[in-house]
Amino acid sequence: MIFKAVSEARKTRGAKKQTGDTKPRVAENASGEATASSLVAAESQTLTPPATPASRSEARPTVVKSELNGLFPDNRVVVHELAINKEYQFPWEEYVQQQAVVARPLYAQMRVAMADDDSEANFRFFMLMAGNIRDKLQKLLKPGNSMYNLIGEILDPEMAERQFALGSFSYQRFFAAMGSLLPKLCAPFRDDEVNDLVQNRLGDGDLIDRVEALNGFIDVMLCDHINYLLRIAAPQLIDSAAQYEAKRFTSDVVDGGTSLATAEAAWRSARSKVMAEVQRRDPEGVGHAKSQPTAARFYAQMLVDVFTQPTPIAAEQVPAMLRLDLARINAVSTMAQRIITVGAVLLQCKNLLKRDVRTQWKMEATRIMTVLEANHASLNATVDGSMAALEAGRCMPAATKTHLRALVTKVLSAGQDMSRHSAEPREPVLRLLLTRLRGNILARLASGSASEKVKAANTAGSKLASLGLSEFVEKVRHMSDLLDKVGAVDRAAHSPWWDAVATKVQQEELEPPAQQS
């Protein structure tokens, strides 16, 4: 439970300084335990991690209540993301957008009432929204707190009903009260935003626009507050992350019928590639002990294969152990496809202009990458943008430009086909660069000792340059580091299942064909 993790974290941090100006002011007026318990469920049998050693028994994963409309990620996702990135926060932009979608039908009804000049119907809709606003604000505070009571008084529906009946209800007074209240509750780093809200969006204008702006900023405050609690609890949640995920995954396999067939297929394919490489390097079959691949080598190959398969990648194409990383897998695969596409365009241009392929054309690479990220519907638009990047600052004869455009069009068309058909590239340069990119990432992941990892990291940049991808050293390093982190988190939680998969695949290879059938 997060409030226990918050309490434990505060004890262990002692005199450590609180998190800068991202700490909501409301947190200064309410205990962390009470505030957390108002936002998250106190207990959940299905989400309780397995027993942990005594020193860690207080750590529990976040359990967000359904009162937040279920729009925050599942607890399993939260704990997993923290294990990958200890700075993980709920993306407030996504939450605000999701809440706006939920409220959109009510706003539409309010606009209809206003268009019909039905003041009573409009007031009823307004009070529904005001009640929602009151509930959100009071979730940030402990019942009985003076600010909690003040919010209840400002947004008292019975008082508003009496005022409306007497003709004395004022929307302007309501927004003025909200404008004086919000700066006392939000985090200091939101001061500019709340001042803009109060001065430019709540004072005048369309009533529904003002309600929408107010509601949106309160959603931002709610997300900020939960992120503050998450930062406090993160160390304890990370401590229990592997055990928690292990329990959840085991339940999925044993009770939920989750299949390991995709994992077995991925391991089988990776093992086949590694063994083929070993045989190529040792054609006489001497088989020295040091040259025999380990399970870690098979795993590294599998990880690279999964993360660099052509997009779009569906959940059923990913081993069950890695499905929490599906969005991350698609992002890495997309980046890999863009890297090889830009790299192929630059190689064609360098070769045509007789330039050293190891020369870095970072500016051109950045511009062409931006063109690809724009996802133009028209191939011609993508080609035009890429050609503009290549021609900038260069004088080329018309014939050379025509030849280069044809080469660029061929590469970009083949790159689009990869995504459109979710298939390996057929264009020779793209296929070569993808093989080289995978090999470079694999060399980093497959390094065993710490010294080998340092050596692989130090030589990776120069190797990329010699492979024709000198412009992407930092991007490839980031991808490799991410896969390394994902792999470490995955193995910590799922190693027994990967061991079972590896054993099954190895036994299948040892069995005679007749027995396998």
ZIMO-V188704 format. One record per residue. N is the residue number from 0. OMEGA is omega in radians with two decimals (* if undefined). NEAR is the number of other ideal C-beta (glycine too) atoms within 12 Angstrom. D_FIRST is the distance of its C-alpha to the first C-alpha in whole Angstrom. Layout:
# ZIMO-V188704
N|OMEGA|NEAR|D_FIRST + N|OMEGA|NEAR|D_FIRST
This chain:
# ZIMO-V188704
0|-2.98|34|0 + 1|-3.10|44|4 + 2|3.04|33|6 + 3|3.10|32|6 + 4|3.09|41|7 + 5|-3.12|38|9 + 6|-3.12|26|10 + 7|-3.13|29|11 + 8|-3.14|32|13 + 9|3.12|26|15 + 10|-3.07|18|16 + 11|-3.12|20|17 + 12|3.08|20|19 + 13|-3.04|9|21 + 14|-3.14|8|24 + 15|-3.13|12|23 + 16|3.13|9|24 + 17|3.14|22|21 + 18|-3.13|25|21 + 19|-3.05|12|25 + 20|3.05|18|26 + 21|3.11|27|23 + 22|3.13|27|21 + 23|3.11|43|21 + 24|3.14|29|23 + 25|-3.14|42|21 + 26|3.13|38|18 + 27|-3.06|22|21 + 28|3.13|23|22 + 29|-3.13|32|18 + 30|-3.14|22|16 + 31|-3.11|36|13 + 32|-3.10|27|10 + 33|-3.12|26|12 + 34|3.14|37|13 + 35|-3.09|38|9 + 36|3.09|27|9 + 37|-3.09|35|12 + 38|-3.06|43|11 + 39|3.12|38|8 + 40|-3.09|25|8 + 41|-3.12|20|6 + 42|3.10|17|7 + 43|-3.08|23|9 + 44|-3.07|11|11 + 45|-3.08|19|12 + 46|3.14|31|9 + 47|-3.12|25|8 + 48|3.13|37|10 + 49|-3.13|24|13 + 50|-3.13|15|14 + 51|3.08|22|14 + 52|-3.04|12|16 + 53|-3.08|8|16 + 54|-3.10|12|16 + 55|-3.00|25|13 + 56|-3.12|20|11 + 57|-3.07|26|8 + 58|3.11|37|7 + 59|3.13|38|5 + 60|3.12|45|6 + 61|3.09|47|6 + 62|-3.06|37|7 + 63|-3.08|35|10 + 64|3.11|25|12 + 65|3.12|14|15 + 66|3.10|20|17 + 67|3.03|29|17 + 68|3.10|21|19 + 69|-3.07|15|17 + 70|3.02|27|19 + 71|-3.13|33|16 + 72|3.07|28|16 + 73|-3.11|24|14 + 74|3.14|34|11 + 75|3.11|31|13 + 76|-3.12|28|15 + 77|-3.11|37|13 + 78|3.11|43|12 + 79|-3.13|40|16 + 80|3.09|34|17 + 81|3.12|38|15 + 82|3.11|36|17 + 83|-3.05|32|20 + 84|-3.07|22|20 + 85|3.09|21|18 + 86|-3.08|16|19 + 87|3.07|24|18 + 88|3.01|27|18 + 89|3.11|33|18 + 90|-3.03|20|21 + 91|-3.14|30|22 + 92|-3.14|15|26 + 93|-3.12|18|25 + 94|3.14|32|22 + 95|3.13|27|25 + 96|3.13|18|28 + 97|3.12|23|25 + 98|3.12|33|25 + 99|3.10|25|29 + 100|3.13|18|30 + 101|-3.07|21|28 + 102|-3.02|31|30 + 103|3.13|19|33 + 104|3.13|15|35 + 105|3.08|28|34 + 106|-3.14|31|36 + 107|3.11|16|39 + 108|3.10|22|39 + 109|-3.14|33|40 + 110|3.09|23|42 + 111|3.14|17|44 + 112|3.12|23|44 + 113|3.14|24|45 + 114|3.12|14|48 + 115|-3.12|14|49 + 116|3.13|10|49 + 117|-3.04|17|47 + 118|-3.12|18|46 + 119|3.11|18|44 + 120|3.13|20|43 + 121|3.12|29|41 + 122|-3.14|27|40 + 123|3.12|21|38 + 124|-3.14|29|37 + 125|-3.12|39|36 + 126|3.04|29|34 + 127|3.14|26|32 + 128|3.12|39|31 + 129|3.08|38|31 + 130|3.08|24|28 + 131|3.11|29|26 + 132|3.12|39|26 + 133|-3.12|33|26 + 134|3.13|25|22 + 135|-3.11|38|21 + 136|-3.12|38|22 + 137|3.06|33|21 + 138|-3.12|37|17 + 139|-2.99|43|17 + 140|3.10|37|18 + 141|3.08|25|18 + 142|-3.09|18|20 + 143|3.07|16|23 + 144|-3.08|25|23 + 145|3.13|16|27 + 146|3.07|28|26 + 147|-3.14|28|24 + 148|-3.14|18|27 + 149|3.11|23|29 + 150|3.11|32|28 + 151|3.14|25|28 + 152|-3.14|18|32 + 153|-3.07|27|32 + 154|3.12|31|31 + 155|-3.07|21|32 + 156|-3.13|25|34 + 157|3.09|14|36 + 158|3.13|22|38 + 159|3.11|29|38 + 160|-3.13|19|40 + 161|3.14|13|42 + 162|-3.14|19|43 + 163|3.13|24|44 + 164|-3.14|13|46 + 165|3.14|11|48 + 166|-3.10|11|48 + 167|-3.14|13|46 + 168|-3.10|24|43 + 169|3.04|17|43 + 170|-3.10|31|41 + 171|3.11|16|42 + 172|3.12|17|40 + 173|-3.11|32|37 + 174|3.08|30|37 + 175|3.11|20|38 + 176|3.10|28|35 + 177|-3.13|39|32 + 178|3.10|30|34 + 179|-3.07|18|34 + 180|-3.00|36|30 + 181|3.13|40|29 + 182|3.13|26|30 + 183|-3.05|28|28 + 184|-3.00|40|25 + 185|3.09|38|25 + 186|-3.12|36|24 + 187|-3.10|25|28 + 188|3.06|21|28 + 189|-3.05|32|28 + 190|-3.14|20|31 + 191|-3.13|16|34 + 192|-3.12|26|32 + 193|3.09|34|32 + 194|3.09|19|35 + 195|3.12|18|37 + 196|-3.07|31|35 + 197|-3.02|29|36 + 198|-2.98|17|40 + 199|-3.02|17|40 + 200|-3.12|26|38 + 201|-3.01|36|38 + 202|-3.06|21|41 + 203|3.06|17|44 + 204|-3.12|17|44 + 205|-3.08|18|43 + 206|-3.06|28|41 + 207|3.08|27|38 + 208|3.14|22|38 + 209|3.10|32|37 + 210|-3.12|35|34 + 211|3.12|30|33 + 212|3.13|36|33 + 213|-3.12|40|31 + 214|3.14|39|28 + 215|-3.13|36|28 + 216|3.10|38|28 + 217|3.05|45|25 + 218|3.07|38|23 + 219|3.13|35|23 + 220|-3.14|42|22 + 221|3.14|43|19 + 222|3.09|39|18 + 223|-3.08|38|19 + 224|3.13|43|17 + 225|3.09|43|14 + 226|3.08|33|15 + 227|3.11|41|15 + 228|-3.14|49|12 + 229|3.10|42|11 + 230|-3.14|36|14 + 231|-3.04|37|13 + 232|-2.99|44|9 + 233|-3.11|34|12 + 234|3.14|27|13 + 235|3.13|39|10 + 236|3.12|43|9 + 237|3.13|34|13 + 238|-3.08|30|13 + 239|-3.01|42|11 + 240|-3.08|43|13 + 241|-3.14|32|16 + 242|-3.13|29|15 + 243|-3.14|42|12 + 244|3.12|43|15 + 245|-3.14|33|18 + 246|-3.13|29|16 + 247|-3.12|36|16 + 248|3.10|34|20 + 249|3.10|24|21 + 250|3.13|21|20 + 251|-3.09|24|22 + 252|-3.03|24|25 + 253|-3.04|14|25 + 254|-3.06|12|24 + 255|3.08|13|24 + 256|3.09|11|28 + 257|-3.07|23|27 + 258|3.06|20|30 + 259|-3.07|32|31 + 260|3.14|20|34 + 261|3.10|28|34 + 262|3.13|37|32 + 263|3.13|27|35 + 264|3.13|26|38 + 265|3.13|35|36 + 266|-3.13|39|36 + 267|3.13|28|40 + 268|3.14|24|41 + 269|3.14|37|40 + 270|-3.14|32|41 + 271|3.13|23|44 + 272|-3.11|26|45 + 273|-3.13|32|44 + 274|3.09|25|46 + 275|3.11|16|49 + 276|3.10|21|48 + 277|3.14|24|49 + 278|3.12|18|52 + 279|-3.13|13|53 + 280|-3.12|18|53 + 281|-3.05|18|55 + 282|-3.12|11|57 + 283|3.08|10|59 + 284|3.11|13|56 + 285|3.03|13|56 + 286|3.06|15|52 + 287|-3.09|12|52 + 288|-3.09|9|49 + 289|-3.10|12|47 + 290|-3.13|19|48 + 291|-3.10|18|46 + 292|3.12|30|43 + 293|3.09|18|39 + 294|3.12|26|36 + 295|3.12|27|35 + 296|3.08|28|38 + 297|-3.11|35|37 + 298|3.14|39|34 + 299|3.11|39|35 + 300|3.13|37|37 + 301|-3.10|44|35 + 302|3.11|44|33 + 303|3.13|41|36 + 304|-3.10|41|37 + 305|-3.04|41|34 + 306|-3.12|44|33 + 307|3.03|40|37 + 308|-3.05|37|38 + 309|3.07|33|40 + 310|-0.07|30|38 + 311|-3.07|22|36 + 312|3.13|31|34 + 313|-3.09|16|33 + 314|-3.09|19|30 + 315|3.08|16|32 + 316|-3.06|27|34 + 317|3.06|35|31 + 318|-3.06|42|29 + 319|-3.11|35|26 + 320|-3.04|43|25 + 321|-3.03|42|25 + 322|3.03|33|25 + 323|-3.13|35|21 + 324|-3.06|36|24 + 325|3.13|29|27 + 326|3.13|25|27 + 327|3.12|31|27 + 328|3.12|36|30 + 329|3.14|28|32 + 330|3.13|25|32 + 331|3.13|38|33 + 332|3.10|38|36 + 333|3.12|31|37 + 334|3.12|31|37 + 335|3.13|46|39 + 336|3.13|43|41 + 337|3.13|43|42 + 338|-3.10|43|43 + 339|3.12|47|45 + 340|3.10|44|47 + 341|3.13|45|47 + 342|3.13|44|48 + 343|3.11|45|51 + 344|-3.13|47|52 + 345|3.11|43|53 + 346|3.13|38|54 + 347|-3.13|38|57 + 348|3.13|37|58 + 349|3.14|29|58 + 350|-3.13|20|60 + 351|-3.13|25|62 + 352|3.12|25|63 + 353|3.07|10|63 + 354|3.09|20|61 + 355|-3.09|16|59 + 356|3.13|28|56 + 357|3.11|21|54 + 358|-3.11|21|54 + 359|3.02|24|51 + 360|-3.02|34|51 + 361|-3.11|20|48 + 362|3.12|17|49 + 363|3.14|35|51 + 364|3.14|36|47 + 365|-3.12|22|45 + 366|-3.14|26|47 + 367|3.08|40|48 + 368|3.10|31|44 + 369|3.10|20|43 + 370|3.14|32|46 + 371|-3.13|35|44 + 372|3.12|20|41 + 373|3.10|17|43 + 374|3.12|17|43 + 375|3.11|18|46 + 376|-3.10|9|48 + 377|3.07|16|51 + 378|-3.13|25|52 + 379|3.13|18|55 + 380|3.11|19|52 + 381|3.11|33|50 + 382|3.13|32|54 + 383|3.13|21|55 + 384|3.14|29|52 + 385|3.13|41|52 + 386|3.12|33|56 + 387|3.13|21|56 + 388|-3.11|31|53 + 389|-3.08|36|56 + 390|-3.07|25|59 + 391|3.10|18|58 + 392|3.14|12|60 + 393|3.05|21|62 + 394|-3.13|10|65 + 395|3.04|19|66 + 396|-3.10|13|69 + 397|-3.13|11|69 + 398|3.12|11|69 + 399|3.11|22|66 + 400|-3.14|22|64 + 401|3.12|15|65 + 402|-3.12|20|64 + 403|-3.14|31|61 + 404|3.12|29|60 + 405|3.12|18|60 + 406|-3.13|30|58 + 407|3.13|40|55 + 408|3.13|27|56 + 409|-3.13|27|56 + 410|-3.10|43|53 + 411|3.09|40|51 + 412|3.11|27|52 + 413|3.10|33|51 + 414|3.09|43|47 + 415|3.11|33|47 + 416|3.11|22|48 + 417|-3.11|34|45 + 418|-3.08|28|42 + 419|-3.08|16|44 + 420|-3.11|15|45 + 421|-3.05|20|42 + 422|3.05|21|44 + 423|-3.09|25|45 + 424|3.09|36|48 + 425|3.14|20|52 + 426|-3.00|30|53 + 427|-3.11|17|54 + 428|3.10|34|53 + 429|-3.13|38|49 + 430|3.14|23|49 + 431|-3.11|23|50 + 432|3.11|40|48 + 433|3.09|38|45 + 434|3.14|24|46 + 435|3.13|33|46 + 436|3.11|42|43 + 437|3.14|40|41 + 438|3.13|29|43 + 439|3.11|41|42 + 440|-3.13|45|38 + 441|-3.13|37|39 + 442|3.12|29|41 + 443|-3.08|36|38 + 444|-3.05|41|35 + 445|3.12|33|38 + 446|-3.06|24|38 + 447|-3.06|20|37 + 448|3.13|11|38 + 449|-3.14|10|36 + 450|3.10|11|40 + 451|3.12|17|41 + 452|3.12|21|38 + 453|3.14|14|39 + 454|-3.14|17|43 + 455|3.14|29|41 + 456|-3.10|26|40 + 457|-3.09|17|43 + 458|-3.05|20|45 + 459|-3.11|36|43 + 460|-3.13|25|44 + 461|3.11|17|48 + 462|3.10|27|48 + 463|3.13|35|46 + 464|-3.14|24|49 + 465|3.13|18|52 + 466|3.13|34|50 + 467|-3.13|38|51 + 468|-3.04|47|47 + 469|-3.09|34|48 + 470|-2.97|37|46 + 471|-3.10|39|43 + 472|-3.09|30|42 + 473|-3.14|21|39 + 474|-3.14|33|38 + 475|3.08|41|38 + 476|3.12|24|36 + 477|3.11|21|33 + 478|-3.13|39|33 + 479|3.12|40|34 + 480|3.14|24|31 + 481|3.12|29|29 + 482|3.11|41|30 + 483|-3.14|30|29 + 484|3.12|26|26 + 485|3.13|41|25 + 486|3.14|37|27 + 487|3.12|23|25 + 488|3.14|33|22 + 489|-3.12|39|23 + 490|3.13|29|25 + 491|-3.09|26|22 + 492|-2.95|36|20 + 493|-3.06|38|23 + 494|3.11|23|26 + 495|-3.13|20|27 + 496|3.07|30|27 + 497|3.09|34|29 + 498|3.13|21|31 + 499|3.11|21|32 + 500|-3.13|34|33 + 501|3.14|33|35 + 502|-3.13|20|37 + 503|-3.13|23|38 + 504|3.14|32|39 + 505|3.13|21|41 + 506|3.11|16|43 + 507|-3.13|21|44 + 508|-3.09|18|46 + 509|-3.12|12|47 + 510|3.05|13|48 + 511|-3.13|10|52 + 512|-3.10|9|52 + 513|-3.14|6|53 + 514|-3.12|10|50 + 515|3.13|12|47 + 516|*|7|49
